[in-house]
């Protein structure tokens, strides 16, 4: 059901500094920051030949990743994102097997302008999983 790894997301305390590490130290192609108010984050994508790294920073005091950053002041890995062909079919398949979909269970538009869902980390070996329809 899942396709390729779309990205690994890392929460960072300083988005500009983190982008500079990937761009200047590692020589990666780094996107411009983009605010995603619907998700409460500002994001930068590090484009790699086989996947992406998403750098996340809280957008506002009510950001859902603010608590994560408070618990991990240096930042850290937040989630992995896998591609699916049909997000509704994937959701229904997973829910039928007992997986918990976060939020109201309906896809939202993600950073790439495509439908996304998040799955509870307790159902996936302690890892927050994002599904993105491609």
N, CA, C and O of each residue as an XYZ file, in Angstrom:
536
protein
N       0.817     -1.201      0.000
C       0.000      0.000      0.000
C       0.856      1.259      0.000
O       0.601      2.172     -0.785
N       1.892      1.330      0.884
C       2.702      2.549      0.885
C       3.686      2.511     -0.275
O       4.151      1.455     -0.703
N       3.974      3.682     -0.752
C       4.953      3.825     -1.819
C       6.278      4.263     -1.244
O       6.684      3.824     -0.168
N       6.941      5.127     -1.968
C       8.279      5.528     -1.537
C       8.232      6.508     -0.362
O       7.208      7.126     -0.071
N       9.371      6.619      0.288
C       9.538      7.600      1.351
C       9.539      8.977      0.714
O      10.378      9.263     -0.141
N       8.613      9.830      1.117
C       8.541     11.172      0.553
C       9.498     12.104      1.276
O      10.250     12.843      0.641
N       9.470     12.071      2.624
C      10.390     12.909      3.387
C      10.476     12.456      4.839
O       9.626     11.718      5.337
N      11.518     12.918      5.491
C      11.697     12.795      6.929
C      11.641     14.219      7.469
O      12.326     15.107      6.961
N      10.829     14.436      8.493
C      10.658     15.782      9.048
C      11.436     15.926     10.346
O      11.409     15.050     11.211
N      12.126     17.047     10.460
C      12.928     17.356     11.637
C      12.484     18.710     12.168
O      12.475     19.697     11.432
N      12.111     18.760     13.456
C      11.766     20.023     14.107
C      13.067     20.696     14.517
O      13.951     20.059     15.088
N      13.182     21.990     14.222
C      14.407     22.728     14.520
C      14.074     24.004     15.295
O      13.027     24.609     15.066
N      14.963     24.418     16.216
C      14.712     25.638     16.975
C      15.020     26.908     16.189
O      14.493     27.972     16.511
N      15.868     26.813     15.162
C      16.254     27.970     14.354
C      16.248     27.525     12.891
O      17.175     26.857     12.435
N      15.207     27.898     12.170
C      15.020     27.432     10.795
C      16.120     27.935      9.854
O      16.619     27.175      9.025
N      16.489     29.183      9.976
C      17.532     29.739      9.115
C      18.872     29.042      9.344
O      19.584     28.726      8.391
N      19.210     28.807     10.603
C      20.476     28.132     10.922
C      20.471     26.693     10.413
O      21.472     26.219      9.875
N      19.340     25.998     10.583
C      19.254     24.617     10.108
C      19.352     24.558      8.586
O      20.044     23.696      8.045
N      18.669     25.460      7.895
C      18.744     25.498      6.432
C      20.179     25.769      5.981
O      20.645     25.192      4.999
N      20.870     26.641      6.694
C      22.262     26.953      6.351
C      23.165     25.735      6.513
O      24.074     25.532      5.707
N      22.929     24.921      7.543
C      23.735     23.704      7.734
C      23.594     22.797      6.520
O      24.592     22.320      5.979
N      22.357     22.557      6.090
C      22.137     21.673      4.948
C      22.667     22.287      3.649
O      23.252     21.588      2.823
N      22.461     23.594      3.472
C      22.885     24.264      2.243
C      24.400     24.466      2.209
O      25.055     24.084      1.240
N      24.954     25.065      3.260
C      26.356     25.485      3.236
C      27.325     24.377      3.625
O      28.381     24.236      3.009
N      26.980     23.594      4.631
C      27.887     22.532      5.072
C      27.757     21.271      4.236
O      28.759     20.641      3.896
N      26.520     20.897      3.901
C      26.292     19.648      3.180
C      26.086     19.832      1.682
O      26.046     18.853      0.936
N      25.955     21.080      1.237
C      25.832     21.359     -0.194
C      24.497     20.967     -0.797
O      24.415     20.714     -1.999
N      23.453     20.912      0.012
C      22.136     20.497     -0.470
C      21.368     21.660     -1.079
O      21.630     22.827     -0.788
N      20.413     21.310     -1.933
C      19.456     22.257     -2.498
C      18.375     22.484     -1.451
O      17.671     21.545     -1.079
N      18.232     23.717     -0.969
C      17.307     24.038      0.115
C      16.289     25.056     -0.386
O      16.653     26.076     -0.972
N      15.007     24.768     -0.149
C      13.943     25.672     -0.589
C      13.864     26.902      0.310
O      14.470     26.955      1.380
N      13.113     27.873     -0.147
C      12.808     29.042      0.678
C      11.806     28.631      1.754
O      11.032     27.697      1.543
N      11.805     29.305      2.899
C      10.817     28.995      3.946
C       9.398     29.270      3.453
O       9.155     30.204      2.688
N       8.470     28.432      3.911
C       7.065     28.612      3.572
C       6.232     28.452      4.831
O       6.332     27.446      5.533
N       5.403     29.462      5.111
C       4.487     29.395      6.247
C       3.271     28.564      5.854
O       2.692     28.755      4.785
N       2.895     27.641      6.732
C       1.697     26.822      6.538
C       0.781     27.030      7.746
O       0.769     26.206      8.661
N       0.008     28.130      7.757
C      -0.819     28.456      8.912
C      -1.797     27.342      9.293
O      -2.089     27.159     10.475
N      -2.307     26.596      8.310
C      -3.253     25.518      8.582
C      -2.629     24.431      9.461
O      -3.324     23.751     10.216
N      -1.301     24.282      9.348
C      -0.590     23.269     10.118
C       0.202     23.871     11.284
O       0.741     23.133     12.109
N       0.276     25.201     11.357
C       0.980     25.854     12.454
C       2.488     25.720     12.375
O       3.164     25.682     13.404
N       3.030     25.646     11.151
C       4.471     25.483     10.989
C       4.997     26.360      9.858
O       4.262     26.770      8.960
N       6.276     26.625      9.935
C       7.033     27.146      8.803
C       7.944     26.011      8.386
O       8.557     25.358      9.230
N       8.037     25.772      7.088
C       8.775     24.617      6.598
C       9.783     25.005      5.526
O       9.585     25.952      4.764
N      10.856     24.250      5.497
C      11.878     24.346      4.454
C      12.128     22.916      3.997
O      12.212     22.006      4.821
N      12.247     22.714      2.689
C      12.552     21.380      2.183
C      13.979     21.323      1.672
O      14.426     22.181      0.911
N      14.677     20.291      2.108
C      16.015     19.980      1.624
C      15.819     18.893      0.582
O      15.409     17.778      0.903
N      16.115     19.223     -0.663
C      15.870     18.304     -1.775
C      17.088     17.427     -2.017
O      18.176     17.918     -2.316
N      16.887     16.118     -1.883
C      17.937     15.135     -2.092
C      17.608     14.313     -3.332
O      16.461     14.325     -3.779
N      18.562     13.610     -3.893
C      18.281     12.834     -5.105
C      17.201     11.767     -4.926
O      16.482     11.459     -5.877
N      17.074     11.199     -3.726
C      16.138     10.100     -3.538
C      14.975     10.395     -2.592
O      14.070      9.572     -2.464
N      14.980     11.549     -1.929
C      13.897     11.919     -1.015
C      14.079     13.383     -0.611
O      14.819     14.123     -1.260
N      13.406     13.793      0.455
C      13.535     15.160      0.972
C      13.660     15.098      2.499
O      13.238     14.132      3.135
N      14.241     16.138      3.057
C      14.216     16.388      4.492
C      13.354     17.628      4.665
O      13.571     18.637      3.994
N      12.383     17.558      5.555
C      11.536     18.710      5.847
C      11.980     19.282      7.183
O      11.929     18.596      8.204
N      12.410     20.523      7.179
C      12.767     21.221      8.415
C      11.536     21.991      8.871
O      10.982     22.788      8.114
N      11.107     21.754     10.109
C       9.891     22.362     10.643
C      10.215     23.292     11.803
O      11.064     22.991     12.642
N       9.532     24.409     11.835
C       9.656     25.353     12.939
C       8.249     25.822     13.303
O       7.424     26.025     12.414
N       7.958     25.999     14.605
C       6.619     26.440     15.001
C       6.253     27.785     14.376
O       7.080     28.693     14.297
N       5.014     27.895     13.941
C       4.453     29.145     13.431
C       3.396     29.587     14.429
O       2.246     29.153     14.362
N       3.788     30.443     15.345
C       2.868     30.930     16.362
C       2.899     30.084     17.625
O       3.381     28.951     17.625
N       2.380     30.654     18.690
C       2.417     30.013     20.010
C       1.527     28.774     20.092
O       1.746     27.920     20.951
N       0.536     28.662     19.220
C      -0.388     27.524     19.248
C       0.044     26.397     18.308
O      -0.731     25.476     18.050
N       1.252     26.464     17.806
C       1.736     25.444     16.879
C       1.720     24.066     17.534
O       2.110     23.927     18.693
N       1.269     23.043     16.798
C       1.264     21.692     17.366
C       2.664     21.135     17.631
O       2.813     20.166     18.376
N       3.691     21.738     17.028
C       5.047     21.244     17.290
C       5.761     22.040     18.381
O       6.911     21.745     18.707
N       5.094     23.042     18.947
C       5.701     23.829     20.024
C       6.008     22.945     21.231
O       7.062     23.085     21.851
N       5.094     22.037     21.564
C       5.294     21.127     22.698
C       6.485     20.202     22.422
O       7.280     19.921     23.320
N       6.601     19.734     21.181
C       7.726     18.873     20.803
C       9.034     19.624     21.009
O       9.976     19.082     21.586
N       9.098     20.868     20.542
C      10.318     21.661     20.669
C      10.624     21.983     22.126
O      11.793     22.047     22.509
N       9.599     22.185     22.940
C       9.824     22.429     24.370
C      10.453     21.197     25.036
O      11.299     21.317     25.921
N      10.021     20.013     24.589
C      10.563     18.770     25.152
C      11.928     18.420     24.573
O      12.707     17.694     25.191
N      12.210     18.941     23.384
C      13.476     18.666     22.677
C      14.041     19.998     22.185
O      13.944     20.295     20.995
N      14.630     20.807     23.072
C      15.054     22.160     22.708
C      16.062     22.221     21.558
O      16.148     23.238     20.869
N      16.811     21.166     21.349
C      17.766     21.142     20.235
C      17.115     20.690     18.943
O      17.755     20.700     17.892
N      15.840     20.290     19.006
C      15.129     19.766     17.846
C      15.243     18.259     17.783
O      15.787     17.628     18.690
N      14.730     17.686     16.713
C      14.801     16.241     16.537
C      13.843     15.756     15.475
O      13.020     16.512     14.959
N      13.966     14.466     15.156
C      13.101     13.882     14.140
C      11.654     13.896     14.622
O      11.366     13.513     15.756
N      10.759     14.331     13.765
C       9.345     14.468     14.118
C       8.475     13.393     13.477
O       7.681     12.757     14.171
N       8.606     13.174     12.166
C       7.787     12.169     11.490
C       8.429     11.720     10.188
O       9.361     12.343      9.677
N       7.898     10.615      9.666
C       8.260     10.156      8.328
C       7.001     10.229      7.471
O       5.890     10.026      7.962
N       7.188     10.519      6.192
C       6.060     10.645      5.270
C       6.217      9.642      4.149
O       7.239      9.606      3.464
N       5.181      8.819      3.970
C       5.152      7.840      2.885
C       4.096      8.245      1.867
O       3.066      8.822      2.216
N       4.363      7.940      0.623
C       3.422      8.224     -0.448
C       2.415      7.088     -0.588
O       2.751      5.916     -0.420
N       1.171      7.459     -0.898
C       0.122      6.495     -1.219
C      -0.601      6.974     -2.475
O      -0.660      8.170     -2.761
N      -1.147      6.016     -3.214
C      -1.884      6.367     -4.431
C      -3.263      6.937     -4.134
O      -3.722      7.859     -4.808
N      -3.920      6.381     -3.115
C      -5.291      6.769     -2.768
C      -5.369      6.911     -1.259
O      -5.407      5.913     -0.539
N      -5.394      8.138     -0.781
C      -5.324      8.378      0.658
C      -6.578      7.898      1.392
O      -6.488      7.461      2.539
N      -7.729      7.971      0.753
C      -8.966      7.503      1.396
C      -8.938      5.988      1.529
O      -9.286      5.454      2.582
N      -8.531      5.290      0.475
C      -8.430      3.826      0.541
C      -7.394      3.410      1.580
O      -7.610      2.449      2.319
N      -6.265      4.128      1.645
C      -5.230      3.823      2.637
C      -5.772      4.046      4.040
O      -5.569      3.214      4.924
N      -6.459      5.163      4.250
C      -7.045      5.460      5.567
C      -8.021      4.367      5.988
O      -7.960      3.870      7.113
N      -8.915      3.999      5.083
C      -9.927      3.004      5.420
C      -9.293      1.643      5.697
O      -9.722      0.930      6.604
N      -8.284      1.286      4.925
C      -7.555      0.028      5.128
C      -6.908      0.015      6.512
O      -7.017     -0.971      7.241
N      -6.241      1.098      6.869
C      -5.550      1.177      8.154
C      -6.525      1.207      9.332
O      -6.304      0.539     10.341
N      -7.597      1.978      9.202
C      -8.592      2.041     10.278
C      -9.243      0.674     10.502
O      -9.534      0.304     11.640
N      -9.469     -0.067      9.433
C     -10.055     -1.406      9.561
C      -9.136     -2.343     10.325
O      -9.591     -3.341     10.885
N      -7.849     -2.031     10.352
C      -6.872     -2.842     11.073
C      -6.498     -2.241     12.425
O      -5.541     -2.679     13.064
N      -7.261     -1.230     12.857
C      -7.086     -0.686     14.195
C      -6.182      0.518     14.311
O      -5.962      1.007     15.419
N      -5.647      1.015     13.206
C      -4.783      2.199     13.265
C      -5.624      3.437     13.553
O      -6.760      3.556     13.094
N      -5.045      4.352     14.317
C      -5.714      5.602     14.646
C      -5.216      6.723     13.742
O      -4.014      6.962     13.626
N      -6.158      7.399     13.110
C      -5.858      8.561     12.288
C      -6.033      9.784     13.170
O      -7.055      9.929     13.840
N      -5.046     10.661     13.173
C      -5.111     11.853     14.019
C      -6.037     12.905     13.419
O      -6.356     12.869     12.230
N      -6.459     13.833     14.256
C      -7.372     14.883     13.814
C      -8.764     14.310     13.629
O      -9.175     13.403     14.352
N      -9.486     14.847     12.657
C     -10.858     14.389     12.429
C     -10.933     13.223     11.446
O     -12.024     12.767     11.104
N      -9.772     12.738     10.990
C      -9.747     11.594     10.084
C      -9.879     11.944      8.618
O      -9.789     11.076      7.750
N     -10.093     13.219      8.347
C     -10.211     13.665      6.952
C      -8.888     14.263      6.499
O      -8.228     14.958      7.270
N      -8.492     14.000      5.251
C      -7.239     14.568      4.736
C      -7.278     16.091      4.733
O      -8.320     16.712      4.529
N      -6.101     16.667      4.968
C      -5.908     18.113      4.846
C      -4.869     18.346      3.759
O      -4.140     17.428      3.383
N      -4.802     19.548      3.266
C      -3.803     19.879      2.266
C      -2.458     20.063      2.945
O      -2.336     20.846      3.887
N      -1.443     19.341      2.467
C      -0.109     19.403      3.039
C       0.778     20.423      2.353
O       0.321     21.218      1.531
N       2.054     20.386      2.706
C       3.034     21.356      2.218
C       3.225     21.297      0.704
O       3.624     22.289      0.095
N       2.947     20.156      0.093
C       3.110     20.025     -1.359
C       1.806     20.269     -2.109
O       1.724     20.040     -3.316
N       0.772     20.742     -1.378
C      -0.510     20.993     -2.008
C      -1.305     19.719     -2.268
O      -2.247     19.726     -3.060
N      -0.934     18.632     -1.609
C      -1.591     17.343     -1.800
C      -2.230     16.895     -0.488
O      -1.820     17.345      0.583
N      -3.229     16.014     -0.559
C      -3.881     15.536      0.664
C      -2.934     14.730      1.555
O      -2.162     13.900      1.075
N      -3.011     14.994      2.865
C      -2.185     14.276      3.845
C      -3.034     13.873      5.041
O      -4.056     14.491      5.342
N      -2.581     12.817      5.716
C      -3.134     12.352      6.983
C      -1.976     11.979      7.890
O      -0.899     11.624      7.411
N      -2.191     12.056      9.196
C      -1.190     11.613     10.164
C      -1.751     10.442     10.958
O      -2.933     10.414     11.302
N      -0.882      9.478     11.243
C      -1.252      8.268     11.970
C      -0.578      8.257     13.325
O       0.565      8.692     13.462
N      -1.286      7.757     14.328
C      -0.812      7.790     15.707
C       0.504      7.019     15.858
O       0.613      5.885     15.393
N       1.498      7.629     16.502
C       2.796      6.961     16.654
C       2.742      5.650     17.443
O       3.556      4.758     17.203
N       1.808      5.521     18.368
C       1.723      4.281     19.147
C       1.326      3.092     18.281
O       1.554      1.945     18.664
N       0.740      3.351     17.129
C       0.338      2.277     16.220
C       1.433      1.918     15.215
O       1.292      0.952     14.466
N       2.536      2.697     15.194
C       3.587      2.504     14.197
C       4.972      2.578     14.833
O       5.818      3.383     14.445
N       5.170      1.715     15.817
C       6.498      1.516     16.427
C       7.068      2.804     17.021
O       8.282      3.005     17.006
N       6.206      3.673     17.541
C       6.656      4.900     18.173
C       6.977      6.032     17.213
O       7.566      7.035     17.615
N       6.597      5.884     15.946
C       6.917      6.894     14.944
C       5.634      7.535     14.397
O       4.727      6.832     13.951
N       5.565      8.860     14.433
C       4.476      9.576     13.795
C       4.614      9.375     12.291
O       5.683      9.615     11.729
N       3.550      8.939     11.642
C       3.575      8.665     10.206
C       2.617      9.614      9.497
O       1.466      9.778      9.904
N       3.111     10.232      8.436
C       2.288     11.046      7.553
C       2.113     10.268      6.261
O       3.069      9.686      5.748
N       0.897     10.255      5.736
C       0.639      9.705      4.414
C       0.306     10.862      3.486
O      -0.472     11.749      3.838
N       0.898     10.847      2.304
C       0.628     11.891      1.310
C       0.191     11.236      0.015
O       0.875     10.354     -0.503
N      -0.943     11.666     -0.506
C      -1.417     11.133     -1.776
C      -0.599     11.740     -2.924
O      -0.388     12.952     -2.982
N      -0.150     10.878     -3.824
C       0.644     11.358     -4.964
C      -0.115     11.187     -6.266
O       0.397     11.536     -7.329
